[in-house]
């Protein structure tokens, strides 16, 4: 695509989900033990990004000076935290219509295979990244 290097060491996919304390302790230890920081963390949702931002602060890692941070969902809270969180805005209305269409088609024909749906998203740049959007 853009030939950007991807270092899988920076993928955080096996964090415990049992308790919030275990999850946050895992994230803290994971970040603390990295040999180097990535340029940016792109999180699965804004609330994970909020947790990560809190942990980065505890480790005296500054957002966006030391690392950029991006969430997904563009929740209303993304504008309210410090620094405001860059996030991927997903159009909930479109997502809802797609979900209803998929549900109704599965009700009509239970033998249908699972499908992947792609929908438009937009990045909303805020102060958690130190790059200017290109137009």
VOBA-1610 file (N, C-alpha, C; in pm, whole numbers, padded with zeros to 5 digits, always signed):
BEGIN
Unk+00082-00119+00000Unk+00000+00000+00000Unk+00087+00126+00000Unk+00130+00170+00117Unk+00217+00287+00127Unk+00361+00248+00158Unk+00390+00121+00160Unk+00524+00069+00190Unk+00576+00116+00324Unk+00488+00135+00420Unk+00530+00173+00555Unk+00571+00049+00630Unk+00682+00057+00703Unk+00725-00061+00780Unk+00629-00087+00896Unk+00604-00213+00921Unk+00518-00253+01032Unk+00597-00347+01121Unk+00612-00308+01246Unk+00685-00389+01343Unk+00582-00457+01433Unk+00567-00587+01420Unk+00464-00659+01495Unk+00492-00660+01645Unk+00611-00623+01687Unk+00641-00610+01830Unk+00548-00506+01895Unk+00501-00412+01815Unk+00415-00306+01867Unk+00267-00344+01868Unk+00232-00462+01819Unk+00093-00508+01822Unk+00060-00552+01964Unk-00042-00494+02020Unk-00086-00536+02154Unk-00220-00606+02134Unk-00215-00739+02123Unk-00337-00812+02091Unk-00372-00917+02195Unk-00284-00941+02289Unk-00311-01047+02385Unk-00323-00995+02528Unk-00369-00873+02544Unk-00388-00817+02678Unk-00501-00892+02748Unk-00485-00918+02878Unk-00591-00991+02950Unk-00720-00908+02955Unk-00831-00978+02951Unk-00961-00911+02952Unk-01040-00942+03079Unk-00976-01012+03174Unk-01047-01054+03295Unk-01089-00936+03381Unk-00992-00852+03414Unk-01024-00735+03497Unk-00954-00613+03440Unk-01008-00497+03471Unk-00948-00372+03427Unk-00808-00356+03485Unk-00789-00400+03609Unk-00657-00389+03673Unk-00554-00473+03599Unk-00587-00599+03566Unk-00495-00685+03493Unk-00460-00626+03357Unk-00561-00574+03290Unk-00543-00514+03158Unk-00450-00393+03165Unk-00474-00304+03259Unk-00391-00185+03270Unk-00249-00219+03316Unk-00236-00316+03404Unk-00103-00360+03447Unk-00027-00418+03329Unk-00095-00498+03248Unk-00034-00556+03129Unk+00015-00446+03035Unk-00072-00348+03007Unk-00033-00238+02918Unk+00087-00161+02973Unk+00083-00132+03102Unk+00193-00059+03166Unk+00324-00135+03147Unk+00325-00263+03181Unk+00446-00344+03169Unk+00491-00357+03024Unk+00395-00374+02935Unk+00427-00389+02793Unk+00499-00264+02741Unk+00443-00147+02768Unk+00503-00021+02721Unk+00638+00001+02789Unk+00644-00025+02916Unk+00768-00003+02992Unk+00882-00092+02939Unk+00850-00210+02890Unk+00952-00304+02845Unk+00989-00292+02697Unk+00925-00202+02625Unk+00961-00183+02484Unk+01102-00124+02474Unk+01181-00176+02381Unk+01315-00122+02360Unk+01309+00016+02296Unk+01210+00036+02213Unk+01186+00166+02151Unk+01036+00183+02131Unk+00994+00307+02121Unk+00852+00335+02099Unk+00823+00343+01950Unk+00703+00303+01911Unk+00664+00325+01772Unk+00639+00474+01750Unk+00620+00514+01628Unk+00585+00654+01600Unk+00442+00683+01644Unk+00356+00583+01631Unk+00214+00602+01663Unk+00154+00469+01707Unk+00059+00478+01799Unk-00028+00365+01829Unk-00165+00397+01773Unk-00220+00305+01695Unk-00357+00315+01646Unk-00436+00211+01723Unk-00531+00258+01801Unk-00605+00170+01892Unk-00737+00125+01831Unk-00787+00010+01876Unk-00911-00047+01824Unk-01032+00039+01854Unk-01025+00119+01960Unk-01132+00214+01989Unk-01076+00326+02075Unk-01154+00430+02091Unk-01108+00547+02166Unk-01082+00515+02312Unk-01159+00425+02370Unk-01144+00398+02513Unk-01014+00324+02544Unk-00970+00240+02452Unk-00837+00180+02468Unk-00731+00289+02456Unk-00749+00381+02363Unk-00655+00493+02348Unk-00651+00578+02475Unk-00766+00598+02540Unk-00768+00675+02666Unk-00686+00604+02773Unk-00704+00472+02784Unk-00627+00394+02881Unk-00478+00402+02851Unk-00445+00388+02723Unk-00305+00393+02683Unk-00245+00530+02711Unk-00320+00636+02687Unk-00271+00771+02715Unk-00241+00788+02864Unk-00328+00735+02949Unk-00307+00742+03094Unk-00178+00669+03133Unk-00156+00553+03076Unk-00036+00474+03106Unk+00089+00544+03055Unk+00081+00601+02935Unk+00195+00675+02882Unk+00233+00790+02975Unk+00132+00858+03028Unk+00158+00967+03124Unk+00231+00915+03248Unk+00186+00800+03299Unk+00250+00741+03417Unk+00397+00710+03390Unk+00428+00679+03266Unk+00566+00647+03227Unk+00643+00770+03177Unk+00585+00888+03196Unk+00645+01015+03151Unk+00674+01017+03002Unk+00584+00954+02926Unk+00591+00957+02780Unk+00484+01055+02733Unk+00526+01158+02662Unk+00437+01266+02623Unk+00370+01239+02489Unk+00240+01265+02485Unk+00161+01257+02361Unk+00133+01401+02320Unk+00169+01445+02203Unk+00226+01376+02088Unk+00378+01394+02075Unk+00442+01456+02173Unk+00585+01487+02159Unk+00670+01361+02144Unk+00642+01258+02223Unk+00720+01134+02219Unk+00656+01026+02133Unk+00525+01025+02129Unk+00451+00924+02053Unk+00314+00982+02016Unk+00268+00949+01898Unk+00134+00991+01855Unk+00035+00882+01891Unk-00091+00921+01906Unk-00194+00827+01948Unk-00322+00854+01870Unk-00380+00745+01819Unk-00504+00756+01741Unk-00602+00651+01790Unk-00726+00691+01805Unk-00832+00599+01844Unk-00918+00563+01724Unk-01030+00498+01754Unk-01125+00460+01650Unk-01264+00471+01710Unk-01355+00536+01646Unk-01495+00556+01684Unk-01529+00705+01687Unk-01430+00790+01714Unk-01453+00933+01731Unk-01563+00959+01833Unk-01546+00901+01950Unk-01644+00920+02058Unk-01644+01065+02102Unk-01755+01113+02159Unk-01760+01251+02207Unk-01649+01284+02307Unk-01607+01185+02386Unk-01503+01208+02486Unk-01367+01236+02422Unk-01348+01197+02296Unk-01219+01218+02229Unk-01182+01366+02224Unk-01281+01452+02219Unk-01257+01596+02214Unk-01227+01654+02352Unk-01264+01582+02456Unk-01261+01638+02591Unk-01135+01605+02670Unk-01060+01502+02629Unk-00941+01466+02704Unk-00825+01557+02663Unk-00718+01551+02739Unk-00600+01632+02710Unk-00481+01541+02685Unk-00419+01551+02569Unk-00461+01630+02454Unk-00580+01563+02385Unk-00660+01642+02314Unk-00771+01583+02240Unk-00721+01473+02145Unk-00797+01366+02137Unk-00755+01244+02066Unk-00791+01247+01919Unk-00691+01226+01835Unk-00716+01200+01693Unk-00789+01066+01686Unk-00890+01058+01601Unk-00969+00936+01596Unk-01025+00914+01456Unk-01058+00791+01429Unk-01122+00756+01303Unk-01273+00762+01325Unk-01338+00850+01249Unk-01483+00865+01260Unk-01550+00765+01168Unk-01638+00686+01227Unk-01716+00592+01147Unk-01859+00644+01145Unk-01921+00638+01032Unk-02056+00691+01016Unk-02157+00588+01067Unk-02203+00610+01189Unk-02289+00513+01257Unk-02419+00484+01181Unk-02471+00584+01113Unk-02595+00563+01038Unk-02574+00460+00928Unk-02463+00474+00856Unk-02431+00379+00748Unk-02408+00240+00806Unk-02335+00234+00917Unk-02308+00107+00982Unk-02438+00040+01027Unk-02531+00118+01081Unk-02660+00065+01125Unk-02741+00009+01010Unk-02745+00082+00898Unk-02819+00035+00781Unk-02758-00095+00729Unk-02625-00101+00725Unk-02557-00223+00679Unk-02588-00341+00772Unk-02587-00316+00903Unk-02616-00422+00999Unk-02758-00475+00982Unk-02852-00386+00961Unk-02992-00427+00942Unk-03006-00508+00814Unk-02942-00461+00705Unk-02947-00535+00579Unk-02890-00675+00595Unk-02776-00687+00664Unk-02715-00818+00686Unk-02806-00908+00769Unk-02863-00853+00873Unk-02952-00930+00961Unk-03074-00980+00884Unk-03136-00891+00810Unk-03256-00931+00734Unk-03223-01035+00628Unk-03108-01021+00563Unk-03072-01120+00461Unk-03045-01256+00524Unk-02987-01257+00645Unk-02962-01384+00714Unk-03092-01447+00763Unk-03187-01366+00802Unk-03317-01418+00845Unk-03388-01484+00726Unk-03381-01420+00609Unk-03444-01474+00489Unk-03379-01604+00444Unk-03245-01611+00457Unk-03173-01729+00409Unk-03064-01764+00510Unk-03093-01859+00597Unk-02999-01897+00704Unk-02872-01963+00652Unk-02870-02000+00524Unk-02751-02066+00469Unk-02647-01967+00416Unk-02678-01839+00418Unk-02583-01740+00367Unk-02454-01743+00448Unk-02343-01729+00378Unk-02214-01720+00445Unk-02199-01583+00510Unk-02103-01576+00600Unk-02072-01447+00662Unk-02013-01356+00556Unk-02034-01227+00573Unk-01985-01130+00476Unk-01908-01020+00545Unk-01816-00963+00472Unk-01741-00846+00519Unk-01801-00724+00454Unk-01824-00622+00534Unk-01882-00498+00483Unk-01780-00387+00503Unk-01759-00309+00399Unk-01670-00194+00407Unk-01755-00069+00406Unk-01719+00027+00490Unk-01793+00151+00495Unk-01695+00268+00506Unk-01742+00383+00471Unk-01658+00503+00473Unk-01620+00542+00616Unk-01498+00585+00631Unk-01450+00642+00757Unk-01370+00767+00724Unk-01353+00852+00822Unk-01273+00973+00806Unk-01186+00990+00928Unk-01063+01035+00907Unk-00977+01063+01021Unk-01004+01207+01068Unk-01019+01220+01199Unk-01041+01351+01259Unk-00913+01385+01335Unk-00836+01477+01278Unk-00709+01513+01339Unk-00730+01603+01459Unk-00667+01564+01569Unk-00666+01647+01689Unk-00523+01651+01743Unk-00504+01703+01861Unk-00370+01731+01912Unk-00290+01609+01957Unk-00346+01488+01953Unk-00270+01369+01995Unk-00174+01319+01888Unk-00173+01386+01774Unk-00074+01358+01670Unk-00006+01489+01635Unk+00120+01481+01597Unk+00194+01603+01566Unk+00222+01615+01417Unk+00126+01571+01338Unk+00140+01583+01194Unk+00022+01659+01139Unk+00044+01732+01035Unk-00065+01805+00970Unk-00125+01714+00863Unk-00256+01715+00851Unk-00317+01631+00747Unk-00278+01682+00609Unk-00257+01588+00517Unk-00230+01625+00378Unk-00360+01628+00304Unk-00374+01724+00216Unk-00500+01735+00142Unk-00478+01717-00004
//
